[in-house]
Amino acid sequence: MLCKAAFVERLPFALTYAANLEPRDRAVLFYDNLVVAAEYFCAFIEEGIRRREVTCFTGLEPTRYRRLFEQVGIKVAELENCGYLRNLSTGDFYNEMKQSKGNGSGRNRDDALRTGLHDNVTRIRFVHIQKPRGQQNGSLQDLMENERRAHKLSSFPTTSICCYDVELVLDDAPSEFFRELLRAHDHCFFQGIAMPTSRLLALKPNAVYPKLRSA
């Protein structure tokens, strides 16, 4: 029997789109309010439970992670005890990515991700929140390299959503950074908006996205 959190009965299109991402899909979510962004996480986690997939979350320290999810009705302790939700420290996450540069480390990475999960888990849903620009270590090039490594973190099918505060993308980053993020992902999400990134790239997003923010 699956553990359940408090979700709405019928999801808006954008949340349904996020929930139904398939294994090996890579999505990027741009947000200016984490509580609003957490609506996407709710839908993503609930569908993972329905498919008996685990959601791993990283990017927030434990207290803030629990408080955020409790604000939107996710019963964190219950889902963690059932094995459907797991919080990874950012340090552990990046250590795994550093190890992924070497050959033959895939099985070790999979074993680390599987720790504490059901033995029959073959698919993982993954949510990573990028730190604000002022807390980032290294360059934006390093950030993009971490993005590429994250998509190869496991050898079995992983569905991922990488989350960026819009201020990181618009205020401090070169204009090409937004386009590079889109190119690194198959799908993109904004507040109430979801689409394949190929569609947005065709609309010259360097000009479009600032308008989305001010709308």
N, C-alpha and C positions, 0 to 999 in steps of 0.2 A: 504493500500500500504506500502510495506516494505521500510525502509531506506536502502541505499546501500553505501558500502565503495568501495575503489579501489582495486579489486582483479584480479589476473591473470585469463585467460579464462579456462585453463586446469591445474589442480594442479598436482604436482608430487605425487608419490605413498604415501610417508610418510605423506604429508599434507592431502591427501584424507583420509588416515587411521585415522588421528587425528580428522578430521571434522566429520567422521561417527561414532565416539564413541557413544554408546547407553546409555540410562538412567541407573544409578547405576554403570557404568564403572568407574574405578579409574585408572588414568594414571600418570606416573612420567616422566618428561622431564629434561634431563641433558644438560646444555648449557655452552658455554664459551663466548658468545656474545648475549646480550639481543635483539639486533636488528634482528639478525638471528633467535633467538627463537620466535620473534614476528610474523614471517611468519606462525608458527603454530597457534598463537592466531588469526591471520586473518582468516585462514581456519575454525577454531573452531567457531568463532563469526559468520561468514557468514552462516555456516550451521545451527547455532542456529536461525538466522533470518529466514531462509527458513522454519524451523520447528516451528516458533513462540515461541522459547525458549529464555529466558533472559540469558546473560552472566554476572556474577558478578566477579569482579577482585579485588584482594587485594595483598599487598606486596610492593607497590611503593607509595611514597607520590604524591599528585595530580599533581604537576607540571611535575615531571618526567614521570608519567603515561601518561599524555596528549602528552608530547613531543615524547615519544616512539611510541605511536600509530600513531601520525601524520607523523612520519618518514616513516611508512610503508603504509600510505594511508588510515588509518581508520579515518573517520569523527566523532570524539569523541562526540562533542556537539550534532550533528544531531542524533546519535544513542542513546545518553542519553535522549534526548528530546522525542524520539520515544518509550523509555522504553525498548530498547533491550540491553543496556549496562549500568552497574552500578559499580562504584568504592567504595569499602568498606575500611575504615581505618583498619590497622592491629590491632590497639587497640580494635576496636569494634569487629573484628573477634575473637580475643582471649578471649574477655569477653563473647562472645556467647559460645565459647567452654568450658569455665569454668562453665558456667551455665548448660551446657549439662551434667555435672556430676550428677546433681540431677534428681529425678524422677518427671514426670509430667510437664516438662518444654518444651516439644516438640512443643506445640502449640505456646508458647511465642517466641521460636526461629523462627518458620515459619513466624509468624507475623512480626518479625524484618526483616527477609530476604525479605518479600513481600513489605516492605515500599517503596512507589514510583513506584511499578510495576503494570502492568495491572492486573485487578481483575481476569481475566481468566487464568493467568499463573499457570501452574501446574508442570512445569519442569524448572530447572535452570541449566545452565552450569557455572562451577566455575573454575577460574584460580587463583592459589596462588603462589606467588614468595617468596621463603624462603630467609631470610636475609643472607648476608655473615657471615661466622663463627665468625668473630670478633665482629659482632653486635648482635649475638644471646644471649638471656638470658637463663640461665639454661644449663643442660647437653644434650648430644645427646639422652639420654633416654627420657628426657622431649620432645625433638623434635619428637621422634617416637610416644609418647603418644598423642601429638598434632595432628599428622597425623591420628591416629585412631579416635580421636574425630571429626576431620574435616569431615571424611567420614560419620559421623552420625549427622551432623549439622542440617539436615532437614529431616522431616518425609516423604516428597514427593520426587520423583525421581530426583537425582542430578548427573550430569556427571562432574567429576573433573579432572583437570590436576594440579599437584603439580610440581613446577619448582625449580631445584637446580643447582647452579653454580658448575661446576666440581671441582673447587678448594676446596669447602666445603666438597665434598665427598672423594676426593683423598688425599689432603694434610694434613688435620687436623683430619680426622675421623678414627676410627679403621677400619681394613679391612672388618670386618663383617657388617659394617654400610651399605655399598652399597648393599649387599645381603639382608639385612633387608628391605631396601627401595623397592627393587624389590618384595619381598614377600608381602609387604603391598599394592601393586598395581597390576592391571590386565594387564596393557600395559606399554611399555616404549618407549621413543623417544630420539634419539640423532640427530645430524645434518644430515639430509637426511636419517635417519634410523628409522624404526618403526616396532615393533613386540610385540607379547604377552610376558610378562615377564617369563612365564613358559618355553619358548624356550631358553631364555638367561640363566636362572638358570640351565638348563640342560647342558649348555656349560661352566660351572664353571666360572662365570663372574668376580670373584676376579682376575683371570689371564687375561681374555679377555679385560675388560674395559680399563686398562692402555694402551693396544695396540691400541684401538679405538681412544684414546685421542691423541696419538702421530702420528697417520696416516695422 
